[in-house]
Amino acid sequence: MTSADPVTTAGEQDKGGLRVALGGLTTRGRSFFAAGIAAAVCAYVLGQSDLLRVGLLLAVLPLVCVAVLYRTRYRVAGSRRLTPSRVPAGSEARVHLRMDNVSRLPTGLLMLQDHVPYVLGPRPRFVLDRVEAGGRREVSYRVRSDLRGRYPLGPLQLRLSDPFGMCELTRSFSAYDTLTVIPRTEALPSVRLAGEASGYGDGRQRSLSLAGEDDVIPRGYRHGDDLRRVHWRSTARYGELMVRREEQPQRARCTVLLDTRRVAYQGAGPDSAFEWAVSGAASALVHMLERGFAVRLLTDTGSSVPGEGADGFAGATQESADSAGLMMDTLAVVDHSPGEGLFPSYDVLRRGTEGLLIGFFGDLDDEQAGVVARMRQRSGAAVAFVLDSEGWTRSPPAQGQSDERLRLLREAGWTAFAVPAGASLPDLWRQAARERSESGVTGPTASGGWS
C-alpha cells in the first residue's frame, strides 16, 4: 500500500490561491454571478430596488460559496493498494483507494479521480458523500492490459465541491504506484528430458565445507543443530558455539537466451513473434527455477538480469520466487535491441561452462546461424526455438533457407525447432523430450546439463 501525505483542502493565503479558488467556479456559479450582475445593472437603469436585491443575491451567492470553500480546512489522507502489483498480460488487477478524513470537521461532497495510462482502461472517477470527522471511505476499480510493461498509477486527485455546486477545488496527492504487467507464462510439462538431472538430484557435484581442519568455515549454532557438528576450536576462538557447515549441493545451471534484435522479428502486438519469444523465455525461466536449477536470463546484447549473484546465475543464493520476480520484471520491459548480431551473447557464453542452454531466436541468416551453432560448444546441452517471423506475418516463408539453418544447428548438437505462428510451447517441450530420448543420451554431463 502506498500512502499519500495528507492534503489540506484550504487554499493558500495569498492572492494566487484566491485566484485559483475563483477559477474553480462551475458553470452554475458563473451563470449565477453573471445573472446577478445583469439584474443589478437593469435595476440601476430602471430604478427597481427589489430587482437590485435579487441581483445582489444572485451575484453574492457564488462568491460566498468560494469564500467558504476557500477558508474551509479539511485534511484528507489517501492511500492506494494494488492486488496484485505484478500481473500477467491479459489478466486483471484491482486498485483499492482509501480516503481518511483526519480533520475535526466533516467534509462536503468529494470527487476522486485517479490517473491511469490509457492502455489500462478509462480514467476512474468516484463521488463520495459527506465523510465524518475521523471517518474513511474505500472504493476500488479494475485495470487490465494486453501489453506487458510498467505503468504508473497516480497521482490521485481530490475535487471538493460546495453544497450548491457553485465552486470546485482540486487538490492532487503526490504518491505514485507502479503496476508491472509481466509476460504470459505457460505451465510446461514435467517430462524428464533425456540426460537431464534435477537441480539437486543424484550426480550433482557437491562442495564440501570440510576439506580439512584448516579449511573449516563454521557458522553460529542454531537451535536444532546436531551437537556432534560443534567445532570446538572455532567455539573457543569466537566465544560462542560454532558448528561445521553441512555440505551443500551445487545446483545445475541453465541459461535462457532471448534474441531481441529488431531485424530478427516482423510485426508487433500481443500476437507477434517477438511477444511469443518473450513469453516462451518467461515460461522456461519459471519452469527451470521450480525444478531447482540456477538460472540466468541472457539477451543478444550480452546483458543479464541485474542483481544476480557474482556468477551471473539467480536461484543459487536467492529464493526461487525472488529470482523469478526479478527476471519477470526485466522481461516486462524488454524491447528490441538495435544490434544486428549475436556476437555479444556468444562472447558471454564462451567464457564458461553453461550447463543447459535454451534459446529463443528470431530470423537467422547464415552468419548468425553459424554463431548460434558455435554456442553449443560450451554448453552441456542446447535447445533452440527458431521463429520465422515471415510466417507469423502470413507472408510466404523461405522454407528452404529455414530448413538449412535448422540442419546446421542440429549438426552442431542443438535440438532445434521451427516455431510456426500460434505454436504451443508445452507441445514443443514434449517434442524436445522425445527427440532427446531418441537421440540416445545416457546421462548428465559434469556441468549438470544434457549431454
N, C-alpha and C positions, 0 to 999 in steps of 0.2 A: 504494500500500500504506500502511495506517495501522498504526503500531506502538504497542503499549501499553507503559507503563512496567513493568519487572519487578515481579512480585508475590512477596512473601515469604510462604510458607505458614505460618510460625510465628505463634502468637498473640501478642498484646500482653502485655507483662509486667506485668499488673495483674489485679485481681480481676474486672474486667469481661471481659477476654479469657478468663479461666478459666471464667467462667460461660457464655460463648459456646461454648467447647470442650465443656463438659458438656452444653450444649443440643444439641450435634451427635451425641449418642448415637443410634444407629439403633435400630430395633425389636428387632433381635437383641441389641444391647448392653444395652438396658433390660430385656429379658427375662432375660438372664444375671444382671444385677445384682439384679433382683427375686427370681429363684430362689435366688441366693446368700444374700440376706438372710433369705428364708423358711427355707432349710436351716439357717442359723446359729441362728435363733430356735428351731426344732424341736430342734436338737442341744442347745441350752442347757436346754430344758424336759425333754427325755428323758435328758439326761446322756450323749449319744453323742459322744465326741470325734472319731471318724472322720467322722461326718456334719458336724461343725463344720469339719473341714479341707476337706471338699468344698464346703461353703457359702462359706468364705472364698475358696477358689479361684475359684468362680463369680462372687463379688462383686468381687474384686480385678481379674480379667482385663479387664473393660471399662474400669476406672479406669486400669490400666496402659496400655491402648491409647490412652486420652485423653491421658495424660501424654506418651507417646512422640510421638503425632501433634502435640500442642501444642508440644513442645520441638523438634521437627524443623524445620530451617530449609532449605527449598527456595526457590530463586529461579528463577522461571519467567517468561519473556517471551513475550508473544503478539502476533501481528500478523494483520491481515485484508486481503485484496486482492479487489477486485471486477473481474470481467471480463464485460462492460464495466460502467462505472459509470453510463452513460446508455443506457437500453434502451427500445425502443418498447413500447407497451402490448400485452400478449398474447405477448411474447417472454420468453425465459428469460435470466437472468444467473446466473453461477456465483460463489459466495463461497468463497475459499480461506482456511483458517485454518492458522496455523503456530505451534507451541509449541516454545520453546527452553529447555532446562534450563541455566541459566547458573551453577548452583552446582556444588560439587565432590562432591555426593552424588547418587546415583541416586534417582529418585522412586519412589513406590509407584504404585498404581493411580490414574489421573487420569480424571475425568469432565468433559467440556466441554459447555457449553450456551450457545448464542447467542440473544439476544433479537431477535426479528423481529416486525413487525406481523402481525396475523392475516391480512391480505389477501394477504400474500406466501407463506403456506403454514404448515405446522406448525413448531413450535419445534424446531430441530435439536439433537440430543444425540449425543455420541460418547464412547466408552470407550477410553482409551489405556493400553496396558500400561506396564510399567516403562520409564522414559526414563533412559538412562545419563547420567552427568555429561558435560556439553557436547553432548549429543545433541539431536535435534529430531524432531518428528513433524508431518506435514501431512495435513489432511483437507479435504474440500470438500462443499458442498451447493448445491442449486439453488433459486432463488426466481423467482416469476412473478406478475405482476399484470395483470389486465384493466383496471384503473383507473389512469389517469395520476396522478402526484403525486410527492412527495418523501418517502421512507420512511427513517427512521433504523434502522440496524443496530447492535445492541450495547446494553449492554456485554456482553462475553464473560465468562462465569462459569466458574470452575475449582473443581471439587469434588475434594478429596483424601480418600482412604479408607485405613484401616489394612488389613493383610493378612487379618485375621479378620472384617472388615466390622462391627466394633463401633462405629466412630465415623466421622463425615464432617464435614469442614470446608469451607466455601465462601468463596472469595475472588472479587472482581469486578475486572476491569480498568476503566479509566476512559475508554478511547478509543471513539469512535463513528465510524461511516461513514454515508454517505447514498447511497441508491440513487434515482436520478431516472428515473421512468417517463414518457417523453415520448409525445405523441400518435402514433398510427399515421400514416404518410405513404404516399402512392401516387405512383408514378413517372408524371409527366404526359407526354403525347406531345410530341415536339419539332416541333410544327407551326408554320409561320410564319403568325402571325396578321396579317391584312391591316393594313398601316400600321405594323406593329411593326418596329423596327430593333434589332439586338442591342446589348448594353450597350456594346461597343467598335466597332460597325460603322461603315460609311460614313454620313456625315450627322451624326455625333456632333459636338457642339460641342467645341472644343479650347481649352484655356487655355495660352497661350504663356508660357514662362518668360522669354523675351527680347523685351520690347516696346521696349526702348531701352537705351542704355548705362548709364543711371542706374537702370533697373528690373531689373537682373540680380540674381537670388537664387542665388548659387553654392552649391556643396556641395564637400566634400572629395573629392580624387581617389581613385578606386578602381581596383584592378588590372583592366585591360582597357578602361578608358575611352579614347576617341579623344583623342589629344594635340591635335588641332585644336580641341577644345572647351575647352582650358585658358583661363581668364580671368586674364590676367596682372596686371591691376590689383588684383584680389582676392588673387591669389597674393602680390603684394608687400605687401599690407596685413596679411594673416594669417601670412605667413612659411611657408606650405606650399602645395602645389599645390591650386588650386581650379578646378573646371570648371563650365561653364554647365549648368543643368538642362535636360533634354530636355522638349519639350512633352508634356503629359500629357492623354490623352483624358478628357473628362468623362463619367462614367457616366450612362446613362439611369436615371431614378428610377422606383420602383414603391412604392406604398403598399398594404398589405394591411389592410383594415379588418374587424375582428371585432366583431360585435354580441353583447354578453354580458348584455343586460338580462334579468332574471329573468322579467319579464312577457312577453317575446317567445318563450319556449320552454315547452313542456309535456313532462312525462315526465323520467325520469332513467335512468342506467345507461349501459353501453358502447354500446348501440344507439340512444340517444336522438338527437333532432335537434341538441341543443347539442353533443354529442360529435362528430357528423358535421361541424358547422361548425368546431369546433376542429381536427379532423383535416384538413379542407379548407384552412384557413388555413395550417397547417403545411406541407402539400404545396405550396401556391402559393409560400410563402416559400422553401423549398428549391429549387424549380424556377427561380425568378427569380434567386436568388443564383448558381445554377450557370450561368445564361446571362449573367452579368456585370453584372446590374443592382445599383444601390444601393437597398436595400430597407428599408422601415420598417414595423414592426408597430404598428398603432393600434387602440385599443378605443373603444367608445362613450363611455367616460368621458373621452376626450381624452388618456389616458396612453399612452406608448410604451415600448419596451424600455429599461430603464436601462442606462447605459454606452455609448450610441451616440455618434456624432460630434456636433459642435456643430450641424450642420444636421438632426440627428434621423435620418439615414439610415445604416444599417450596411452595410458592404461596400465603401464608397468608401475608407476608410482602414484597414480591418481585413481580415484574411484571411476568405474566404467561410466556411471551416469554423468559425472562431471566431464569426463573426456568426450562423451558423445554430445553433450550440450555445447561444449566448446567448438567441436567440429561442425555441428549443425548451425551454430551462429556464423561460422565462416562461410558455409555453403549457402546460407540465406542471402548473402550479399555478393557472392562470387559473380563475376561478369566476364565478358570476353576479354582476352588479352590481345594486345596489338602485335605480339610476336607471330612469326610465320614458321618457326621450327620448334622441335622438341629437344634440342641440344641442352638447354639448361637443366631440364629434369634428368636427362641422361648423365650429365656430369655429377648430379647428386647421387644417382643410383649406383654408379660405378665405384663410388668411394667406399662401399661396404657391402656386406652380405645381407640382403634384404629379406630373406625368407620367402614368404608368399607375396607375389606381385599381382594385383588385379588392376587392369587398365580399362578406361572408358575413353575411346578415341573418336574423333570426327573423321573427316575425309583425310586419307593418307596418300600422298604422292609417292613416287618411287624412292625419293631421297628420305622422306620421313618414315616410310615403311622399313628402310634399312636401319634407321636409328632405333626404331622400336624393336627390331629383331636383335640388335646388339644389347638391349636392356636385359634380355633373358640370361645373359652370361653370368650375372651376379646375383641371381635370384634362385631360390630353391625350386620354384615352380611359377608359372605365369599364365594368367587367363586374360584374354583380350576381348572386349566387346567393341566392335568397329561399326559406327553408324554411318551409313551412306546418306548424307543429307539430301542428295538429289532425289532419292526415293521417298524421303519424308515430305518433300515439296511436290510430289506427284509428277516429277519430271522423269523421263526415261533414264534410268541409271546406266552407267557404263559397266555392264555386268562382267565383261571380260577382264577389265583392269581390276575390279574389286576382287574377283576370284584369284587373280595372280598375286595380289598383295596378301591375301589371306594365306595362300600357299607358302609365300615367303615367311610369314610369321610362324606357321606350323612347322616348317622345316627347321626354324631356329629353336623350337621347343615350346612355343606358345600353344595353348589351347585357345584357338581364335574362332570367333563367331561374327557373322554379319548380322546386324540388328535391323530388321525391317521396321517400317512405320507401325506403331502400336504394339510392338512385341512385348511379351510378358517376361520380366526378369526372373521370376521364380521358375518358369519353364526352361529358360536358358541355363539357370543354375543347375537344374536337374540334368540337363543335357551335358553340361560340363562334367558332372559327376560320372555319368555313363561313359563319356569319352575317355576320361582319365582312368576309369576302371578297365576299359577295353584296351588301353594302351600298355597294360602290363606293369604299372607302377607297383612296387613291392613294399616300400617303406619310406619313412621320413628321412629327410636329409639332416645333416648336422645343424643346419640353421633353423630347423623346425618347420620347414615348408614342404611343398610337394617335390618329389624328385622327377 
